[in-house]
């Protein structure tokens, strides 16, 4: 065997070192899939099947979870901030208190998922299917929910009681029959959103933009509508008797002060 010269060794060592992180990542991924570790940040787990797995408290920060199957999985307090989850199946998953801040959940399936107390600030839930999902007291501030579907079907309605949706984008979202009692919707975009028969009792919609939104039959009892834009919104049969108005733009363009 011919010994390496000092020069050749100097060239070879950095190349060998460069391979070590990828090897370590592969080992970590294998250990996670085998259940030997609960930490796999930035791992590539796209398309993997975690159906009914108990993954409570796992660290999957910034992981690639595209189209992964988490149907009925337990992800309580899981760390999923910045994770890539487009098209993932999270139907009936328990994500209560999970950290999904900044996660990509575009077109993800979240039917009947439990996201109570979850952190979803800045998350992208565009076109996500979330019928009957629970978001009680969840943080959805600055989240994007354009075209998201939370419509009530024959099952119990989506629940977002006390959720923080301040500054969120819900343009063209479907929230028919959802419960948003006491929710924070300050500066929220609701343009063209389907909010018919939604319960917004005591919700704060200060400075919200509901241009052209469908609020037919919505319950806005005690809701704060100060500075809200309801121009061209459908308020037919909506309950507004005890709502708070101040500089509110009404459907016909008039301003209501109280």
Secondary structure, 3 states (H helix, E strand, C coil): CCCCCHHHHHHHHHHHHHHHHHHHHHHHHHHHHCCCCCECCCCECCCCECCCCECCCCECCCCECCCCECCCCECCCCECCCCECCCCECCCCECCCCECCCCECCCCECCCCECCCCECCCCECCCCECCCCECCCCECCCCECCCCECCCCCCCCCECCCCECCCCECCCCECCCCECCCCECCCCECCCCECCCCECCCCECCCCECCCCECCCCECCCCECCCCECCCCECCCCECCCCECCCEECCCCCEECC
